[in-house]
């Protein structure tokens, strides 16, 4: 009952033209070929070039347990999951973020993904059913404190964001001592953690006045 690729791309192009940001995904490690994965990434990259508006890309490994495919497919290996994240980051250089969705990757692989191209771990879920019914062995819940620990252990700086990737905690940014006059200053602040610079760059792009307040 889902729409085809052409309709999906058209819908997202229209959303972007109306100023509505969206997210793109890929479900991998099922019946697709490697060539089809590449085609998937190429078409997303082309649409982002012609109709920018994607905020993030989310690689989602297929979980075959308790499905029709259980006899024929094995879950993706950690290597395959990390390779998908890394290739996505290289291919989709026009996407602000690649997400490590811990509910599908598991918390350990999600942590590693932050070192191979992912810039976002999402999210604070209290009880998830769909992925667990399909065989996910990820925890049912990770609290905000748990997410912060996961990120810090990966040598990254936790930054709480809203749904369009604007930082929401002034204290977190003030603690980093980031006196910025404009977005161009970010390029001169190589000492800042990459994750914090990315968050600030998105804030400047989406709402410069608010970003200046956050970083003053």
Residue, then its C-alpha position, 0 to 999 in steps of 0.5 A: x500500500x505504499x507509494x512508489x519512488x517517483x511519488x515519494x520523491x515528488x511529495x518531498x520536493x513539494x514539501x521542501x518548496x513549501x518550507x517543510x523540512x523532511x527526513x529520508x531513510x533506507x531500509x537495507x539488508x533485505x531483498x535489495x542489491x548493493x547497486x540498488x542501495x547506491x541508486x537510492x542514495x544517488x536519487x536522494x542526493x539529486x533531490x536534495x540538490x534540486x529541492x533542498x529540505x532534507x534534514x537527516x538521513x536514517x539507515x535502518x537495517x532490516x530485522x527479519x525475525x518474526x517475519x515472512x523472511x525469517x528463514x531466509x535472511x540473517x540480521x545485518x552484521x555490525x560491520x554492514x551497519x557501520x559501512x552503510x552509515x559511512x557510505x551514506x555520509x560520504x554520498x550524501x554530503x548535502x545532507x546536514x545529518x546522518x542519524x544513528x537510530x539506536x532502536x534499530x542499530x542497538x546502542x553499541x553500534x550507534x555509539x560506534x556510528x558516531x565515529x564513522x559519519x553519524x551526527x545524531x542519536x535518536x531518541x528518548x523512547x519509552x516503549x517501542x514495539x515495531x522493531x522489537x516485534x521484528x527481533x530488535x534486541x535494543x533496550x526498550x528505553x534509553x533516557x536523556x541521561x543515558x543518551x548523554x552518556x552514550x554520546x560522551x563515551x563516544x568522545x562527542x558533545x551532547x547537544x539537545x535539539x528540536x525536531x529541525x536540529x536547532x539547539x534548545x539549551x542555552x546553557x550547553x552552548x554557553x558552557x562552550x564559550x562560543x562568541x560568534x558574530x555570524x555563521x562564518x565564524x564557525x569555520x575559524x573555530x576549529x577547536x570546537x567539537x565537530x558535533x557542536x559546530x554542526x549544531x550551531x551551523x544548523x541553527x544559523x541556517x534556520x534561524x540566525x537571530x535565535x542562534x546569535x542569542x544562543x551563542x552570545 
